[in-house]
Amino acid sequence: TYGVGVDQKFSPEWYAGIQFFARDLDVPFSQVDMDGNFSTAEDDWKEDVGTIYLYWAPCNWVAIGLDYYYEKYERELFGGPEGIREQTTHRFTPHLNFFHRSGISGGVRANYIDQEGEFGFSPFYTDGSDRFWIVDVSLRYRLPKRYGIMRLEIRNLFDEQFSYLDTDPAASRYMSERQILASLTVSF
């Protein structure tokens, strides 16, 4: 694994950063031949991930941000549990957050995702791609004396349908249907 990252504060209102990492992996896997015999093989996996961000806080009650995320996966023989032979994802995320001294805060985040690749399981990979927008909104209330936070969040506000494969299927970032989440976090 190789990586580099830089965060920079240009002024009290402007922040930016960039990070990139690459991994070259030798991944063992089991396979079955036509006669039903099991054997172990090894596959070369390459992963490149990068992020760039720019944040602006023009006043103490507003924060504006812009994030770009890049991800490229290449696998020769074994697509792993995700079923990825090759995948390239670009994600562009503008967001706006507001804060009030009463403890109320909120935000809106738009996610533009452009993904293409070869998906499935060896030897049956198929090409796939999709481009779509997802909008998330949130409203939060910080309890007095910072005893906790109440949060209401709506993900995929407009109930956008899409075809997207997350590299972590157990904790997918995006769902192709609207989700309404409420939570209470308490601190003592």
Buried (B, 14 or more C-beta within 10 A) or exposed (E): EEEEEEEEEEEEEEBBBBBBBBEEEEBEBEEEEEEEEEEEEEBEBBBBBBBBBBBBBEEEEEBBBBBBBBBBBBBEBBBBEBBBBBBBBBBBBEBEBBBEEEBEBBBBBBBBBEBBBBBBBBEEBEEBEBEBEBBBEBEBBBBEEEEBBBBBBBBBBEEBEBEBBBBEEEEEBBBBEEEEEEEEEEEE
